[in-house]
Amino acid sequence: MQSEAQTVVVGAGIVGICTALYLQDKGRQVTLVDRLAPGDGTSSGNAGIISVGSVHPEAMPGAWKEIPHMLLLPIFGWV
C-alpha cells in the first residue's frame, strides 16, 4: 500500500506559504517549517507586497553613479 507523497516547505514567508497552498491544492500533504510564526520573518517587513517598480539592480557595474539621482528623485521628483 502506497501512502500519499509528503512535501516539506522550509520558510513560512509569503513565498513559502503560497508554495504550500499551491501544493495542497494539487493534493499534496504539506508540512510548513519555519523558526518563526508564519509571516513573522522577512515577509513582515514588506507586508507581502511584490513591487516591480521598486526593483533596481544594485549589483550592476556603474550603478554607484546613479546614487545621487536615486537620493534626490523622491525629494524633487524631477531630477
C-alpha positions in Angstrom: 0.0 0.0 0.0 1.4 3.4 -1.0 1.0 6.4 1.2 0.5 9.9 -0.3 3.6 11.8 -1.1 4.5 14.3 1.6 6.3 17.6 1.0 8.2 19.9 3.4 8.3 23.6 2.6 11.0 25.5 4.5 10.2 29.1 5.2 6.8 30.5 6.1 7.1 33.8 4.4 4.9 34.9 1.5 6.7 32.6 -1.0 6.7 29.6 1.4 3.0 29.9 2.3 2.0 30.4 -1.4 4.0 27.3 -2.3 2.5 25.3 0.4 -1.1 26.3 -0.5 -0.4 25.6 -4.2 0.9 22.1 -3.4 -2.0 21.4 -1.1 -4.4 22.5 -3.8 -2.7 19.9 -6.1 -3.4 17.2 -3.5 0.0 17.0 -1.7 0.4 16.7 2.1 2.5 19.7 3.1 4.4 20.4 6.2 5.5 24.1 6.6 8.6 24.6 8.7 9.9 27.9 10.0 11.6 29.0 13.2 9.1 31.9 13.5 5.4 32.2 13.1 4.1 32.4 9.6 4.8 35.8 8.1 7.0 37.0 11.0 10.2 36.8 9.1 11.3 38.7 6.1 7.7 39.0 4.7 6.6 41.0 7.7 8.8 43.9 6.6 7.4 44.3 3.1 3.9 43.1 4.0 3.9 40.6 1.2 4.0 43.3 -1.4 5.8 42.4 -4.7 6.5 45.8 -6.3 8.2 45.6 -9.7 8.5 49.4 -9.6 10.9 49.1 -6.7 13.3 46.7 -8.4 16.8 48.1 -9.1 19.8 46.1 -10.0 22.3 47.5 -7.4 24.9 44.9 -8.3 25.3 46.2 -11.9 28.6 47.8 -12.8 28.4 51.6 -12.7 25.2 51.6 -10.5 27.1 53.8 -8.0 26.9 56.7 -10.5 23.1 56.7 -10.1 23.1 57.1 -6.3 22.7 61.0 -6.4 19.7 60.6 -8.8 18.1 57.9 -6.6 18.5 60.0 -3.5 17.1 63.2 -5.0 14.2 61.8 -7.0 11.9 61.3 -4.0 12.6 64.8 -2.8 12.3 66.8 -6.0 10.7 64.3 -8.4 12.2 65.8 -11.4 15.9 65.1 -11.1 
